[in-house]
Amino acid sequence: MAAILAFAGSNSSTSINFRLVKLTVSLVQSHEVQVLNMANCPFPMFSEDVEKQKGYSNSLVELRDDIQKSKGLILSVNEHNGNPSAYFKNVLDWLSRLDRNFLQGTRILLMSTSGGKRGAKGSLSVIENMLPRFGGEVVTSFSLPSFYDNFSDEGILDADLKTAHETALQTFLDSLK
């Protein structure tokens, strides 16, 4: 049994990426999973001045510790104008200043979704290329396009997308053994 940390890269209280994370976690069996709602995790905008004056917040240190205690990470990133949200990029900036290799040894299921037909693939691509710089291994990825057409409280509605999601999750879980 491996410890898994799961969260979305969004701080919105109505995050569709967090909904995708919760669905994904509901399918995980035989693993301890900790789910974080980033809407409860405000971080100041990174600047060297703030870092020098105030150091690192307890919330940031706790997030880093939770990541490092986990063997796997389920992460779904949102997209603003083709890139990761300023919030999530800010979280990565803070974490990498605290510990450049904060993801060392962590296997990652990277996901994204959006209301549009591309499913936040721009953001997913940027983050997929960024996470290995911090020691993480993106095992597999999944993008859910047209969230409002393809998702309900019961799960992913399109059969092919549902299968792709389940396959990505299983590939990730198999990598934790």
C-alpha positions in Angstrom: 0.0 0.0 0.0 1.4 3.3 -1.0 0.6 6.7 0.3 -0.9 9.0 -2.4 -1.5 12.8 -2.2 -4.2 14.2 -4.5 -5.1 17.8 -5.3 -5.9 20.2 -8.1 -3.8 23.1 -9.2 -6.7 25.4 -8.7 -7.7 27.5 -5.7 -11.3 27.9 -6.9 -14.1 26.7 -4.7 -15.9 25.5 -7.8 -12.9 23.9 -9.5 -13.7 21.3 -12.1 -10.2 19.9 -11.8 -10.8 19.2 -8.1 -14.0 17.4 -9.1 -11.9 15.3 -11.5 -9.4 14.6 -8.7 -12.3 13.5 -6.4 -13.6 11.1 -9.0 -10.2 9.7 -9.6 -9.6 9.2 -5.9 -12.9 7.4 -5.5 -11.6 4.7 -7.9 -8.5 4.0 -5.9 -8.5 0.9 -3.7 -5.8 -0.6 -1.5 -3.9 2.7 -1.1 -4.0 5.4 1.5 -5.0 8.6 -0.1 -4.9 12.2 1.3 -7.0 14.7 -0.6 -6.2 18.5 -0.4 -8.6 21.2 -1.4 -6.3 24.0 -2.5 -9.1 26.5 -2.1 -8.2 26.3 1.6 -4.5 27.0 0.9 -3.8 30.7 0.2 -0.2 31.6 -0.6 1.1 35.1 -1.1 2.4 35.9 -4.6 6.1 34.8 -4.6 8.7 37.5 -4.5 12.2 37.4 -3.1 11.3 40.4 -0.8 8.4 38.4 0.8 10.7 35.3 1.1 13.4 37.4 2.8 11.0 39.3 5.1 8.6 36.4 6.1 10.3 33.2 5.1 8.2 30.2 4.4 4.7 29.8 5.8 3.7 26.8 7.8 1.2 25.9 5.1 3.9 25.7 2.5 6.2 23.6 4.7 3.2 21.2 5.5 2.4 20.9 1.8 6.0 20.1 1.0 6.1 17.5 3.8 2.8 15.9 2.6 4.3 15.6 -0.9 7.5 14.1 0.4 5.7 11.6 2.6 3.7 10.4 -0.4 4.9 7.9 -3.0 2.4 9.1 -5.6 0.7 12.3 -6.5 -2.6 12.6 -8.3 -2.7 16.2 -9.7 -5.1 17.9 -12.1 -4.1 21.3 -13.4 -6.4 24.0 -14.7 -5.6 26.4 -17.5 -5.7 30.1 -17.9 -5.0 31.4 -21.5 -3.2 28.2 -22.5 -1.0 28.1 -19.4 -1.2 26.9 -15.8 -3.0 29.3 -13.5 -1.0 32.0 -11.8 -2.0 30.3 -8.5 -0.5 26.9 -9.3 2.6 28.4 -10.9 3.0 30.4 -7.7 2.7 27.3 -5.5 5.4 25.6 -7.6 7.6 28.7 -7.3 7.3 28.7 -3.5 7.8 24.9 -3.2 10.9 25.0 -5.4 12.4 27.8 -3.3 11.8 25.9 -0.1 13.3 22.7 -1.6 14.4 22.5 -5.3 13.8 18.7 -5.3 10.5 18.7 -3.5 9.1 16.0 -5.8 12.2 13.7 -5.6 11.0 10.0 -5.9 7.4 11.0 -6.4 5.4 9.3 -9.2 2.7 11.4 -10.7 -0.6 10.9 -12.5 -1.0 14.3 -14.2 -4.5 15.3 -15.4 -6.3 18.3 -16.7 -9.8 19.4 -17.7 -11.6 22.4 -19.0 -14.9 23.4 -20.4 -13.3 23.6 -23.8 -12.5 21.0 -26.4 -8.7 20.9 -25.7 -9.2 19.9 -22.0 -6.5 22.2 -20.8 -3.8 20.4 -22.8 -1.7 23.5 -23.0 -1.4 23.7 -19.2 -0.9 19.9 -18.9 2.0 20.1 -21.4 3.7 22.9 -19.6 3.4 21.2 -16.2 4.4 17.8 -17.6 7.7 19.4 -18.7 8.2 21.3 -15.5 7.6 18.6 -12.8 10.7 16.5 -13.6 12.9 19.6 -12.9 11.8 19.1 -9.3 12.5 15.4 -9.2 9.0 14.1 -10.0 8.3 11.4 -12.5 5.1 11.9 -14.6 4.1 8.3 -15.1 1.1 9.0 -17.3 -1.3 11.8 -18.1 -5.0 12.2 -18.9 -6.9 15.2 -20.3 -10.7 15.4 -20.2 -12.1 17.8 -22.8 -15.5 19.5 -22.7 -15.9 18.9 -19.0 -19.6 20.0 -18.8 -20.5 17.6 -21.7 -18.4 14.6 -20.5 -18.7 14.6 -16.7 -21.5 14.1 -14.2 -21.7 13.3 -10.5 -21.7 9.6 -11.6 -18.3 10.0 -13.5 -17.0 10.4 -17.0 -19.9 10.0 -19.5 -18.0 9.3 -22.8 -17.0 5.6 -22.9 -13.7 6.1 -24.6 -12.7 8.9 -22.2 -13.8 6.8 -19.3 -11.6 3.9 -20.5 -8.7 6.3 -21.1 -9.0 7.7 -17.5 -9.2 4.3 -15.9 -6.2 3.1 -17.9 -4.2 6.1 -16.9 -5.1 5.6 -13.3 -4.2 1.9 -13.4 -0.9 2.6 -15.1 -0.1 5.1 -12.3 -1.2 2.7 -9.5 0.9 -0.1 -11.1 4.0 2.1 -10.9 3.6 2.4 -7.2 4.1 -1.3 -6.6 
